[in-house]
C-alpha cells in the first residue's frame, strides 16, 4: 500500500505515512526482538555503539566537562 490515497475529489497523501513504514519494518522488528543469535549480536552491537557514544562524550570531547566559573579568566 502506498502513501497515496484516492478520494472522491482527488488523489491526496495519506494522513498517516508512518503506517506503511510500520508494516514494512514489522519483519525486522520481529527479528530484532526474537531469540536468534543474530538478533543478540545486533543488540550487542547497538549497546556497544551507544556505550562508545557515551565514552566519547564524557571522556574524549570537551562537551562533557563541567563549565568553568565566569571569574576564572580574570
N, CA, C, O and CB atoms as a CASP TS submission, in Angstrom:
PFRMAT TS
TARGET T0000
AUTHOR 0000-0000-0000
METHOD Language model
MODEL 1
PARENT N/A
ATOM      1  N   UNK     1       0.842  -1.170   0.000  1.00  0.00           N
ATOM      2  CA  UNK     1       0.000   0.000   0.000  1.00  0.00           C
ATOM      3  C   UNK     1       0.888   1.235   0.000  1.00  0.00           C
ATOM      4  O   UNK     1       1.823   1.339   0.794  1.00  0.00           O
ATOM      5  CB  UNK     1      -0.958  -0.003   1.211  1.00  0.00           C
ATOM      6  N   UNK     2       0.602   2.130  -0.859  1.00  0.00           N
ATOM      7  CA  UNK     2       1.421   3.330  -0.960  1.00  0.00           C
ATOM      8  C   UNK     2       0.905   4.404  -0.010  1.00  0.00           C
ATOM      9  O   UNK     2      -0.114   4.241   0.662  1.00  0.00           O
ATOM     10  CB  UNK     2       1.439   3.854  -2.405  1.00  0.00           C
ATOM     11  N   UNK     3       1.636   5.491   0.017  1.00  0.00           N
ATOM     12  CA  UNK     3       1.257   6.606   0.886  1.00  0.00           C
ATOM     13  C   UNK     3       0.206   7.491   0.238  1.00  0.00           C
ATOM     14  O   UNK     3      -0.203   8.489   0.833  1.00  0.00           O
ATOM     15  CB  UNK     3       2.478   7.435   1.242  1.00  0.00           C
ATOM     16  N   UNK     4      -0.238   7.158  -0.953  1.00  0.00           N
ATOM     17  CA  UNK     4      -1.252   7.956  -1.650  1.00  0.00           C
ATOM     18  C   UNK     4      -2.609   7.286  -1.514  1.00  0.00           C
ATOM     19  O   UNK     4      -2.715   6.065  -1.625  1.00  0.00           O
ATOM     20  CB  UNK     4      -0.886   8.141  -3.146  1.00  0.00           C
ATOM     21  N   UNK     5      -3.638   8.073  -1.276  1.00  0.00           N
ATOM     22  CA  UNK     5      -4.993   7.565  -1.111  1.00  0.00           C
ATOM     23  C   UNK     5      -5.890   8.267  -2.117  1.00  0.00           C
ATOM     24  O   UNK     5      -5.879   9.493  -2.222  1.00  0.00           O
ATOM     25  CB  UNK     5      -5.507   7.777   0.347  1.00  0.00           C
ATOM     26  N   UNK     6      -6.663   7.489  -2.853  1.00  0.00           N
ATOM     27  CA  UNK     6      -7.600   8.077  -3.810  1.00  0.00           C
ATOM     28  C   UNK     6      -8.901   8.393  -3.087  1.00  0.00           C
ATOM     29  O   UNK     6      -9.509   7.514  -2.476  1.00  0.00           O
ATOM     30  CB  UNK     6      -7.853   7.120  -5.019  1.00  0.00           C
ATOM     31  N   UNK     7      -9.318   9.631  -3.158  1.00  0.00           N
ATOM     32  CA  UNK     7     -10.582  10.041  -2.563  1.00  0.00           C
ATOM     33  C   UNK     7     -11.551  10.388  -3.680  1.00  0.00           C
ATOM     34  O   UNK     7     -11.204  10.308  -4.858  1.00  0.00           O
ATOM     35  CB  UNK     7     -10.388  11.245  -1.598  1.00  0.00           C
ATOM     36  N   UNK     8     -12.760  10.770  -3.312  1.00  0.00           N
ATOM     37  CA  UNK     8     -13.762  11.125  -4.317  1.00  0.00           C
ATOM     38  C   UNK     8     -13.371  12.400  -5.054  1.00  0.00           C
ATOM     39  O   UNK     8     -13.711  12.566  -6.226  1.00  0.00           O
ATOM     40  CB  UNK     8     -15.135  11.297  -3.664  1.00  0.00           C
ATOM     41  N   UNK     9     -12.665  13.298  -4.383  1.00  0.00           N
ATOM     42  CA  UNK     9     -12.287  14.567  -5.013  1.00  0.00           C
ATOM     43  C   UNK     9     -11.007  14.447  -5.823  1.00  0.00           C
ATOM     44  O   UNK     9     -10.981  14.808  -6.999  1.00  0.00           O
ATOM     45  CB  UNK     9     -12.122  15.645  -3.960  1.00  0.00           C
ATOM     46  N   UNK    10      -9.973  13.957  -5.219  1.00  0.00           N
ATOM     47  CA  UNK    10      -8.692  13.920  -5.913  1.00  0.00           C
ATOM     48  C   UNK    10      -7.793  12.883  -5.261  1.00  0.00           C
ATOM     49  O   UNK    10      -8.182  12.153  -4.350  1.00  0.00           O
ATOM     50  CB  UNK    10      -8.018  15.309  -5.906  1.00  0.00           C
ATOM     51  N   UNK    11      -6.600  12.860  -5.764  1.00  0.00           N
ATOM     52  CA  UNK    11      -5.581  11.979  -5.216  1.00  0.00           C
ATOM     53  C   UNK    11      -4.786  12.777  -4.189  1.00  0.00           C
ATOM     54  O   UNK    11      -4.135  13.759  -4.547  1.00  0.00           O
ATOM     55  CB  UNK    11      -4.649  11.403  -6.343  1.00  0.00           C
ATOM     56  N   UNK    12      -4.825  12.378  -2.931  1.00  0.00           N
ATOM     57  CA  UNK    12      -4.132  13.128  -1.887  1.00  0.00           C
ATOM     58  C   UNK    12      -3.272  12.182  -1.066  1.00  0.00           C
ATOM     59  O   UNK    12      -3.440  10.963  -1.109  1.00  0.00           O
ATOM     60  CB  UNK    12      -5.138  13.874  -0.980  1.00  0.00           C
ATOM     61  N   UNK    13      -2.346  12.771  -0.316  1.00  0.00           N
ATOM     62  CA  UNK    13      -1.456  11.961   0.514  1.00  0.00           C
ATOM     63  C   UNK    13      -2.205  11.362   1.697  1.00  0.00           C
ATOM     64  O   UNK    13      -3.136  11.955   2.242  1.00  0.00           O
ATOM     65  CB  UNK    13      -0.276  12.800   1.010  1.00  0.00           C
ATOM     66  N   UNK    14      -1.767  10.174   2.071  1.00  0.00           N
ATOM     67  CA  UNK    14      -2.305   9.513   3.251  1.00  0.00           C
ATOM     68  C   UNK    14      -1.919  10.341   4.477  1.00  0.00           C
ATOM     69  O   UNK    14      -0.756  10.725   4.604  1.00  0.00           O
ATOM     70  CB  UNK    14      -1.778   8.041   3.369  1.00  0.00           C
ATOM     71  N   UNK    15      -2.850  10.624   5.373  1.00  0.00           N
ATOM     72  CA  UNK    15      -2.504  11.430   6.546  1.00  0.00           C
ATOM     73  C   UNK    15      -1.553  10.713   7.506  1.00  0.00           C
ATOM     74  O   UNK    15      -0.978  11.354   8.386  1.00  0.00           O
ATOM     75  CB  UNK    15      -3.763  11.820   7.283  1.00  0.00           C
ATOM     76  N   UNK    16      -1.379   9.414   7.357  1.00  0.00           N
ATOM     77  CA  UNK    16      -0.507   8.646   8.239  1.00  0.00           C
ATOM     78  C   UNK    16       0.513   7.870   7.412  1.00  0.00           C
ATOM     79  O   UNK    16       0.345   6.666   7.221  1.00  0.00           O
ATOM     80  CB  UNK    16      -1.332   7.684   9.126  1.00  0.00           C
ATOM     81  N   UNK    17       1.562   8.518   6.918  1.00  0.00           N
ATOM     82  CA  UNK    17       2.540   7.793   6.103  1.00  0.00           C
ATOM     83  C   UNK    17       3.385   6.819   6.913  1.00  0.00           C
ATOM     84  O   UNK    17       4.040   5.953   6.333  1.00  0.00           O
ATOM     85  CB  UNK    17       3.444   8.771   5.400  1.00  0.00           C
ATOM     86  N   UNK    18       3.389   6.938   8.236  1.00  0.00           N
ATOM     87  CA  UNK    18       4.172   6.036   9.067  1.00  0.00           C
ATOM     88  C   UNK    18       3.541   4.647   9.096  1.00  0.00           C
ATOM     89  O   UNK    18       4.224   3.657   9.356  1.00  0.00           O
ATOM     90  CB  UNK    18       4.300   6.594  10.488  1.00  0.00           C
ATOM     91  N   UNK    19       2.251   4.576   8.833  1.00  0.00           N
ATOM     92  CA  UNK    19       1.558   3.295   8.866  1.00  0.00           C
ATOM     93  C   UNK    19       2.184   2.309   7.876  1.00  0.00           C
ATOM     94  O   UNK    19       2.391   1.142   8.208  1.00  0.00           O
ATOM     95  CB  UNK    19       0.068   3.487   8.554  1.00  0.00           C
ATOM     96  N   UNK    20       2.480   2.773   6.678  1.00  0.00           N
ATOM     97  CA  UNK    20       3.116   1.904   5.688  1.00  0.00           C
ATOM     98  C   UNK    20       4.522   1.516   6.092  1.00  0.00           C
ATOM     99  O   UNK    20       4.953   0.389   5.843  1.00  0.00           O
ATOM    100  CB  UNK    20       3.146   2.583   4.339  1.00  0.00           C
ATOM    101  N   UNK    21       5.240   2.432   6.710  1.00  0.00           N
ATOM    102  CA  UNK    21       6.587   2.137   7.174  1.00  0.00           C
ATOM    103  C   UNK    21       6.558   1.112   8.305  1.00  0.00           C
ATOM    104  O   UNK    21       7.425   0.241   8.371  1.00  0.00           O
ATOM    105  CB  UNK    21       7.284   3.418   7.636  1.00  0.00           C
ATOM    106  N   UNK    22       5.574   1.207   9.189  1.00  0.00           N
ATOM    107  CA  UNK    22       5.454   0.229  10.269  1.00  0.00           C
ATOM    108  C   UNK    22       5.208  -1.165   9.719  1.00  0.00           C
ATOM    109  O   UNK    22       5.767  -2.144  10.213  1.00  0.00           O
ATOM    110  CB  UNK    22       4.327   0.620  11.222  1.00  0.00           C
ATOM    111  N   UNK    23       4.365  -1.252   8.686  1.00  0.00           N
ATOM    112  CA  UNK    23       4.102  -2.552   8.070  1.00  0.00           C
ATOM    113  C   UNK    23       5.342  -3.101   7.383  1.00  0.00           C
ATOM    114  O   UNK    23       5.600  -4.304   7.430  1.00  0.00           O
ATOM    115  CB  UNK    23       2.957  -2.444   7.067  1.00  0.00           C
ATOM    116  N   UNK    24       6.105  -2.232   6.752  1.00  0.00           N
ATOM    117  CA  UNK    24       7.302  -2.682   6.041  1.00  0.00           C
ATOM    118  C   UNK    24       8.396  -3.129   7.008  1.00  0.00           C
ATOM    119  O   UNK    24       9.160  -4.044   6.698  1.00  0.00           O
ATOM    120  CB  UNK    24       7.828  -1.568   5.140  1.00  0.00           C
ATOM    121  N   UNK    25       8.476  -2.493   8.168  1.00  0.00           N
ATOM    122  CA  UNK    25       9.521  -2.823   9.134  1.00  0.00           C
ATOM    123  C   UNK    25       9.104  -3.880  10.152  1.00  0.00           C
ATOM    124  O   UNK    25       9.892  -4.218  11.035  1.00  0.00           O
ATOM    125  CB  UNK    25       9.941  -1.583   9.856  1.00  0.00           C
ATOM    126  N   UNK    26       7.910  -4.400  10.055  1.00  0.00           N
ATOM    127  CA  UNK    26       7.434  -5.406  11.011  1.00  0.00           C
ATOM    128  C   UNK    26       8.313  -6.659  11.026  1.00  0.00           C
ATOM    129  O   UNK    26       8.603  -7.158  12.113  1.00  0.00           O
ATOM    130  CB  UNK    26       6.002  -5.794  10.683  1.00  0.00           C
ATOM    131  N   UNK    27       8.752  -7.196   9.879  1.00  0.00           N
ATOM    132  CA  UNK    27       9.639  -8.365   9.945  1.00  0.00           C
ATOM    133  C   UNK    27      10.980  -8.066  10.618  1.00  0.00           C
ATOM    134  O   UNK    27      11.525  -8.916  11.322  1.00  0.00           O
ATOM    135  CB  UNK    27       9.886  -8.895   8.550  1.00  0.00           C
ATOM    136  N   UNK    28      11.504  -6.875  10.405  1.00  0.00           N
ATOM    137  CA  UNK    28      12.770  -6.502  11.043  1.00  0.00           C
ATOM    138  C   UNK    28      12.578  -6.392  12.551  1.00  0.00           C
ATOM    139  O   UNK    28      13.424  -6.840  13.325  1.00  0.00           O
ATOM    140  CB  UNK    28      13.307  -5.165  10.468  1.00  0.00           C
ATOM    141  N   UNK    29      11.463  -5.796  12.962  1.00  0.00           N
ATOM    142  CA  UNK    29      11.172  -5.675  14.392  1.00  0.00           C
ATOM    143  C   UNK    29      10.981  -7.053  15.023  1.00  0.00           C
ATOM    144  O   UNK    29      11.445  -7.291  16.139  1.00  0.00           O
ATOM    145  CB  UNK    29       9.918  -4.808  14.615  1.00  0.00           C
ATOM    146  N   UNK    30      10.307  -7.955  14.325  1.00  0.00           N
ATOM    147  CA  UNK    30      10.109  -9.305  14.854  1.00  0.00           C
ATOM    148  C   UNK    30      11.446 -10.030  14.996  1.00  0.00           C
ATOM    149  O   UNK    30      11.670 -10.737  15.978  1.00  0.00           O
ATOM    150  CB  UNK    30       9.162 -10.109  13.942  1.00  0.00           C
ATOM    151  N   UNK    31      12.340  -9.853  14.008  1.00  0.00           N
ATOM    152  CA  UNK    31      13.657 -10.479  14.097  1.00  0.00           C
ATOM    153  C   UNK    31      14.473  -9.870  15.236  1.00  0.00           C
ATOM    154  O   UNK    31      15.127 -10.598  15.982  1.00  0.00           O
ATOM    155  CB  UNK    31      14.411 -10.333  12.767  1.00  0.00           C
ATOM    156  N   UNK    32      14.443  -8.550  15.377  1.00  0.00           N
ATOM    157  CA  UNK    32      15.263  -7.868  16.377  1.00  0.00           C
ATOM    158  C   UNK    32      14.881  -8.279  17.794  1.00  0.00           C
ATOM    159  O   UNK    32      15.746  -8.344  18.668  1.00  0.00           O
ATOM    160  CB  UNK    32      15.132  -6.358  16.224  1.00  0.00           C
ATOM    161  N   UNK    33      13.612  -8.556  18.036  1.00  0.00           N
ATOM    162  CA  UNK    33      13.158  -8.961  19.364  1.00  0.00           C
ATOM    163  C   UNK    33      13.008 -10.474  19.500  1.00  0.00           C
ATOM    164  O   UNK    33      12.396 -10.949  20.457  1.00  0.00           O
ATOM    165  CB  UNK    33      11.841  -8.293  19.679  1.00  0.00           C
ATOM    166  N   UNK    34      13.563 -11.240  18.551  1.00  0.00           N
ATOM    167  CA  UNK    34      13.474 -12.694  18.611  1.00  0.00           C
ATOM    168  C   UNK    34      14.639 -13.257  19.427  1.00  0.00           C
ATOM    169  O   UNK    34      15.467 -12.512  19.953  1.00  0.00           O
ATOM    170  CB  UNK    34      13.466 -13.299  17.187  1.00  0.00           C
ATOM    171  N   UNK    35      14.683 -14.593  19.520  1.00  0.00           N
ATOM    172  CA  UNK    35      15.747 -15.269  20.262  1.00  0.00           C
ATOM    173  C   UNK    35      16.866 -15.753  19.351  1.00  0.00           C
ATOM    174  O   UNK    35      17.648 -16.615  19.753  1.00  0.00           O
ATOM    175  CB  UNK    35      15.179 -16.439  21.034  1.00  0.00           C
ATOM    176  N   UNK    36      16.963 -15.229  18.149  1.00  0.00           N
ATOM    177  CA  UNK    36      18.001 -15.648  17.211  1.00  0.00           C
ATOM    178  C   UNK    36      19.361 -15.114  17.651  1.00  0.00           C
ATOM    179  O   UNK    36      19.449 -14.057  18.274  1.00  0.00           O
ATOM    180  CB  UNK    36      17.672 -15.165  15.785  1.00  0.00           C
ATOM    181  N   UNK    37      20.421 -15.856  17.320  1.00  0.00           N
ATOM    182  CA  UNK    37      21.761 -15.413  17.703  1.00  0.00           C
ATOM    183  C   UNK    37      22.144 -14.134  16.971  1.00  0.00           C
ATOM    184  O   UNK    37      22.882 -13.306  17.504  1.00  0.00           O
ATOM    185  CB  UNK    37      22.789 -16.510  17.415  1.00  0.00           C
ATOM    186  N   UNK    38      21.647 -13.973  15.759  1.00  0.00           N
ATOM    187  CA  UNK    38      21.968 -12.755  15.010  1.00  0.00           C
ATOM    188  C   UNK    38      21.286 -11.534  15.635  1.00  0.00           C
ATOM    189  O   UNK    38      21.832 -10.432  15.602  1.00  0.00           O
ATOM    190  CB  UNK    38      21.542 -12.902  13.535  1.00  0.00           C
ATOM    191  N   UNK    39      20.102 -11.730  16.201  1.00  0.00           N
ATOM    192  CA  UNK    39      19.435 -10.630  16.902  1.00  0.00           C
ATOM    193  C   UNK    39      20.206 -10.268  18.169  1.00  0.00           C
ATOM    194  O   UNK    39      20.312  -9.092  18.519  1.00  0.00           O
ATOM    195  CB  UNK    39      17.976 -11.009  17.250  1.00  0.00           C
ATOM    196  N   UNK    40      20.740 -11.271  18.854  1.00  0.00           N
ATOM    197  CA  UNK    40      21.564 -10.992  20.035  1.00  0.00           C
ATOM    198  C   UNK    40      22.829 -10.237  19.642  1.00  0.00           C
ATOM    199  O   UNK    40      23.272  -9.347  20.367  1.00  0.00           O
ATOM    200  CB  UNK    40      21.932 -12.300  20.761  1.00  0.00           C
ATOM    201  N   UNK    41      23.409 -10.589  18.499  1.00  0.00           N
ATOM    202  CA  UNK    41      24.588  -9.866  18.014  1.00  0.00           C
ATOM    203  C   UNK    41      24.227  -8.425  17.660  1.00  0.00           C
ATOM    204  O   UNK    41      25.018  -7.512  17.896  1.00  0.00           O
ATOM    205  CB  UNK    41      25.195 -10.579  16.788  1.00  0.00           C
ATOM    206  N   UNK    42      23.041  -8.216  17.097  1.00  0.00           N
ATOM    207  CA  UNK    42      22.602  -6.858  16.772  1.00  0.00           C
ATOM    208  C   UNK    42      22.382  -6.051  18.045  1.00  0.00           C
ATOM    209  O   UNK    42      22.753  -4.879  18.099  1.00  0.00           O
ATOM    210  CB  UNK    42      21.311  -6.889  15.931  1.00  0.00           C
ATOM    211  N   UNK    43      21.788  -6.655  19.069  1.00  0.00           N
ATOM    212  CA  UNK    43      21.618  -5.971  20.352  1.00  0.00           C
ATOM    213  C   UNK    43      22.971  -5.592  20.949  1.00  0.00           C
ATOM    214  O   UNK    43      23.152  -4.481  21.448  1.00  0.00           O
ATOM    215  CB  UNK    43      20.835  -6.859  21.336  1.00  0.00           C
ATOM    216  N   UNK    44      23.924  -6.534  20.890  1.00  0.00           N
ATOM    217  CA  UNK    44      25.255  -6.270  21.425  1.00  0.00           C
ATOM    218  C   UNK    44      25.930  -5.133  20.664  1.00  0.00           C
ATOM    219  O   UNK    44      26.546  -4.260  21.275  1.00  0.00           O
ATOM    220  CB  UNK    44      26.119  -7.536  21.363  1.00  0.00           C
ATOM    221  N   UNK    45      25.822  -5.135  19.344  1.00  0.00           N
ATOM    222  CA  UNK    45      26.428  -4.072  18.533  1.00  0.00           C
ATOM    223  C   UNK    45      25.783  -2.722  18.835  1.00  0.00           C
ATOM    224  O   UNK    45      26.476  -1.707  18.909  1.00  0.00           O
ATOM    225  CB  UNK    45      26.295  -4.396  17.033  1.00  0.00           C
ATOM    226  N   UNK    46      24.467  -2.705  19.010  1.00  0.00           N
ATOM    227  CA  UNK    46      23.779  -1.459  19.337  1.00  0.00           C
ATOM    228  C   UNK    46      24.194  -0.943  20.715  1.00  0.00           C
ATOM    229  O   UNK    46      24.445   0.251  20.881  1.00  0.00           O
ATOM    230  CB  UNK    46      22.260  -1.662  19.286  1.00  0.00           C
ATOM    231  N   UNK    47      24.268  -1.834  21.697  1.00  0.00           N
ATOM    232  CA  UNK    47      24.686  -1.425  23.039  1.00  0.00           C
ATOM    233  C   UNK    47      26.131  -0.935  23.030  1.00  0.00           C
ATOM    234  O   UNK    47      26.463   0.025  23.725  1.00  0.00           O
ATOM    235  CB  UNK    47      24.528  -2.590  24.030  1.00  0.00           C
ATOM    236  N   UNK    48      26.986  -1.582  22.252  1.00  0.00           N
ATOM    237  CA  UNK    48      28.377  -1.160  22.151  1.00  0.00           C
ATOM    238  C   UNK    48      28.496   0.210  21.488  1.00  0.00           C
ATOM    239  O   UNK    48      29.314   1.032  21.902  1.00  0.00           O
ATOM    240  CB  UNK    48      29.186  -2.192  21.369  1.00  0.00           C
ATOM    241  N   UNK    49      27.687   0.456  20.467  1.00  0.00           N
ATOM    242  CA  UNK    49      27.706   1.762  19.797  1.00  0.00           C
ATOM    243  C   UNK    49      27.226   2.866  20.740  1.00  0.00           C
ATOM    244  O   UNK    49      27.813   3.948  20.772  1.00  0.00           O
ATOM    245  CB  UNK    49      26.827   1.730  18.529  1.00  0.00           C
ATOM    246  N   UNK    50      26.174   2.606  21.502  1.00  0.00           N
ATOM    247  CA  UNK    50      25.684   3.607  22.453  1.00  0.00           C
ATOM    248  C   UNK    50      26.697   3.862  23.570  1.00  0.00           C
ATOM    249  O   UNK    50      26.870   5.000  24.009  1.00  0.00           O
ATOM    250  CB  UNK    50      24.348   3.158  23.054  1.00  0.00           C
ATOM    251  N   UNK    51      27.357   2.813  24.023  1.00  0.00           N
ATOM    252  CA  UNK    51      28.397   2.977  25.033  1.00  0.00           C
ATOM    253  C   UNK    51      29.571   3.777  24.477  1.00  0.00           C
ATOM    254  O   UNK    51      30.152   4.599  25.186  1.00  0.00           O
ATOM    255  CB  UNK    51      28.877   1.608  25.536  1.00  0.00           C
ATOM    256  N   UNK    52      29.922   3.545  23.220  1.00  0.00           N
ATOM    257  CA  UNK    52      31.010   4.308  22.591  1.00  0.00           C
ATOM    258  C   UNK    52      30.653   5.783  22.488  1.00  0.00           C
ATOM    259  O   UNK    52      31.518   6.641  22.660  1.00  0.00           O
ATOM    260  CB  UNK    52      31.325   3.748  21.195  1.00  0.00           C
ATOM    261  N   UNK    53      29.401   6.086  22.213  1.00  0.00           N
ATOM    262  CA  UNK    53      28.973   7.491  22.164  1.00  0.00           C
ATOM    263  C   UNK    53      29.100   8.136  23.542  1.00  0.00           C
ATOM    264  O   UNK    53      29.569   9.269  23.655  1.00  0.00           O
ATOM    265  CB  UNK    53      27.515   7.600  21.655  1.00  0.00           C
ATOM    266  N   UNK    54      28.689   7.428  24.582  1.00  0.00           N
ATOM    267  CA  UNK    54      28.814   7.970  25.942  1.00  0.00           C
ATOM    268  C   UNK    54      30.269   8.169  26.342  1.00  0.00           C
ATOM    269  O   UNK    54      30.609   9.179  26.959  1.00  0.00           O
ATOM    270  CB  UNK    54      28.129   7.046  26.943  1.00  0.00           C
ATOM    271  N   UNK    55      31.133   7.213  25.995  1.00  0.00           N
ATOM    272  CA  UNK    55      32.558   7.346  26.310  1.00  0.00           C
ATOM    273  C   UNK    55      33.145   8.534  25.572  1.00  0.00           C
ATOM    274  O   UNK    55      33.908   9.308  26.149  1.00  0.00           O
ATOM    275  CB  UNK    55      33.326   6.060  25.948  1.00  0.00           C
ATOM    276  N   UNK    56      32.799   8.684  24.310  1.00  0.00           N
ATOM    277  CA  UNK    56      33.302   9.836  23.555  1.00  0.00           C
ATOM    278  C   UNK    56      32.834  11.136  24.200  1.00  0.00           C
ATOM    279  O   UNK    56      33.610  12.083  24.330  1.00  0.00           O
ATOM    280  CB  UNK    56      32.835   9.772  22.081  1.00  0.00           C
ATOM    281  N   UNK    57      31.564  11.182  24.606  1.00  0.00           N
ATOM    282  CA  UNK    57      31.012  12.423  25.156  1.00  0.00           C
ATOM    283  C   UNK    57      31.671  12.795  26.478  1.00  0.00           C
ATOM    284  O   UNK    57      32.056  13.948  26.673  1.00  0.00           O
ATOM    285  CB  UNK    57      29.504  12.290  25.349  1.00  0.00           C
ATOM    286  N   UNK    58      31.805  11.840  27.381  1.00  0.00           N
ATOM    287  CA  UNK    58      32.287  12.163  28.722  1.00  0.00           C
ATOM    288  C   UNK    58      33.804  12.105  28.869  1.00  0.00           C
ATOM    289  O   UNK    58      34.346  12.722  29.786  1.00  0.00           O
ATOM    290  CB  UNK    58      31.668  11.233  29.705  1.00  0.00           C
ATOM    291  N   UNK    59      34.510  11.378  27.989  1.00  0.00           N
ATOM    292  CA  UNK    59      35.951  11.221  28.152  1.00  0.00           C
ATOM    293  C   UNK    59      36.732  12.005  27.102  1.00  0.00           C
ATOM    294  O   UNK    59      37.695  12.695  27.435  1.00  0.00           O
ATOM    295  CB  UNK    59      36.325   9.754  28.084  1.00  0.00           C
ATOM    296  N   UNK    60      36.332  11.905  25.853  1.00  0.00           N
ATOM    297  CA  UNK    60      37.146  12.454  24.770  1.00  0.00           C
ATOM    298  C   UNK    60      36.742  13.849  24.303  1.00  0.00           C
ATOM    299  O   UNK    60      37.573  14.583  23.767  1.00  0.00           O
ATOM    300  CB  UNK    60      37.097  11.535  23.616  1.00  0.00           C
ATOM    301  N   UNK    61      35.495  14.219  24.496  1.00  0.00           N
ATOM    302  CA  UNK    61      35.062  15.516  23.975  1.00  0.00           C
ATOM    303  C   UNK    61      35.043  16.562  25.084  1.00  0.00           C
ATOM    304  O   UNK    61      34.937  16.216  26.261  1.00  0.00           O
ATOM    305  CB  UNK    61      33.671  15.402  23.330  1.00  0.00           C
ATOM    306  N   UNK    62      35.145  17.835  24.717  1.00  0.00           N
ATOM    307  CA  UNK    62      35.065  18.886  25.735  1.00  0.00           C
ATOM    308  C   UNK    62      33.630  19.177  26.177  1.00  0.00           C
ATOM    309  O   UNK    62      33.424  19.959  27.106  1.00  0.00           O
ATOM    310  CB  UNK    62      35.697  20.155  25.210  1.00  0.00           C
ATOM    311  N   UNK    63      32.641  18.568  25.536  1.00  0.00           N
ATOM    312  CA  UNK    63      31.246  18.858  25.866  1.00  0.00           C
ATOM    313  C   UNK    63      30.839  18.292  27.218  1.00  0.00           C
ATOM    314  O   UNK    63      29.946  18.838  27.865  1.00  0.00           O
ATOM    315  CB  UNK    63      30.335  18.308  24.794  1.00  0.00           C
ATOM    316  N   UNK    64      31.467  17.220  27.657  1.00  0.00           N
ATOM    317  CA  UNK    64      31.099  16.605  28.921  1.00  0.00           C
ATOM    318  C   UNK    64      31.771  17.238  30.122  1.00  0.00           C
ATOM    319  O   UNK    64      31.436  16.902  31.258  1.00  0.00           O
ATOM    320  CB  UNK    64      31.423  15.160  28.884  1.00  0.00           C
ATOM    321  N   UNK    65      32.715  18.149  29.904  1.00  0.00           N
ATOM    322  CA  UNK    65      33.434  18.777  31.011  1.00  0.00           C
ATOM    323  C   UNK    65      32.539  19.803  31.704  1.00  0.00           C
ATOM    324  O   UNK    65      31.734  20.470  31.053  1.00  0.00           O
ATOM    325  CB  UNK    65      34.735  19.448  30.509  1.00  0.00           C
ATOM    326  N   UNK    66      32.678  19.927  33.006  1.00  0.00           N
ATOM    327  CA  UNK    66      31.874  20.939  33.698  1.00  0.00           C
ATOM    328  C   UNK    66      32.304  22.344  33.284  1.00  0.00           C
ATOM    329  O   UNK    66      33.456  22.569  32.915  1.00  0.00           O
ATOM    330  CB  UNK    66      31.996  20.775  35.227  1.00  0.00           C
ATOM    331  N   UNK    67      31.399  23.246  33.349  1.00  0.00           N
ATOM    332  CA  UNK    67      31.681  24.628  32.951  1.00  0.00           C
ATOM    333  C   UNK    67      32.596  25.292  33.974  1.00  0.00           C
ATOM    334  O   UNK    67      32.461  25.070  35.178  1.00  0.00           O
ATOM    335  CB  UNK    67      30.369  25.435  32.799  1.00  0.00           C
ATOM    336  N   UNK    68      33.515  26.098  33.490  1.00  0.00           N
ATOM    337  CA  UNK    68      34.413  26.841  34.376  1.00  0.00           C
ATOM    338  C   UNK    68      33.674  28.065  34.908  1.00  0.00           C
ATOM    339  O   UNK    68      32.814  28.618  34.223  1.00  0.00           O
ATOM    340  CB  UNK    68      35.723  27.262  33.630  1.00  0.00           C
ATOM    341  N   UNK    69      34.001  28.483  36.111  1.00  0.00           N
ATOM    342  CA  UNK    69      33.356  29.692  36.635  1.00  0.00           C
ATOM    343  C   UNK    69      33.676  30.906  35.768  1.00  0.00           C
ATOM    344  O   UNK    69      34.706  30.939  35.093  1.00  0.00           O
ATOM    345  CB  UNK    69      33.798  29.951  38.084  1.00  0.00           C
ATOM    346  N   UNK    70      32.810  31.884  35.787  1.00  0.00           N
ATOM    347  CA  UNK    70      32.983  33.065  34.943  1.00  0.00           C
ATOM    348  C   UNK    70      34.192  33.887  35.365  1.00  0.00           C
ATOM    349  O   UNK    70      34.791  34.564  34.530  1.00  0.00           O
ATOM    350  CB  UNK    70      31.734  33.929  34.985  1.00  0.00           C
ATOM    351  N   UNK    71      34.566  33.846  36.648  1.00  0.00           N
ATOM    352  CA  UNK    71      35.681  34.651  37.134  1.00  0.00           C
ATOM    353  C   UNK    71      37.030  33.958  36.943  1.00  0.00           C
ATOM    354  O   UNK    71      38.058  34.534  37.302  1.00  0.00           O
ATOM    355  CB  UNK    71      35.479  34.976  38.597  1.00  0.00           C
ATOM    356  N   UNK    72      37.064  32.746  36.390  1.00  0.00           N
ATOM    357  CA  UNK    72      38.321  32.014  36.246  1.00  0.00           C
ATOM    358  C   UNK    72      39.255  32.676  35.243  1.00  0.00           C
ATOM    359  O   UNK    72      40.469  32.498  35.343  1.00  0.00           O
ATOM    360  CB  UNK    72      38.047  30.585  35.824  1.00  0.00           C
ATOM    361  N   UNK    73      38.743  33.422  34.293  1.00  0.00           N
ATOM    362  CA  UNK    73      39.587  34.050  33.281  1.00  0.00           C
ATOM    363  C   UNK    73      40.217  35.343  33.779  1.00  0.00           C
ATOM    364  O   UNK    73      41.096  35.879  33.104  1.00  0.00           O
ATOM    365  CB  UNK    73      38.781  34.325  32.032  1.00  0.00           C
ATOM    366  N   UNK    74      39.806  35.866  34.928  1.00  0.00           N
ATOM    367  CA  UNK    74      40.297  37.170  35.393  1.00  0.00           C
ATOM    368  C   UNK    74      41.380  37.037  36.420  1.00  0.00           C
ATOM    369  O   UNK    74      41.895  38.043  36.907  1.00  0.00           O
ATOM    370  CB  UNK    74      39.173  37.983  35.963  1.00  0.00           C
TER
END
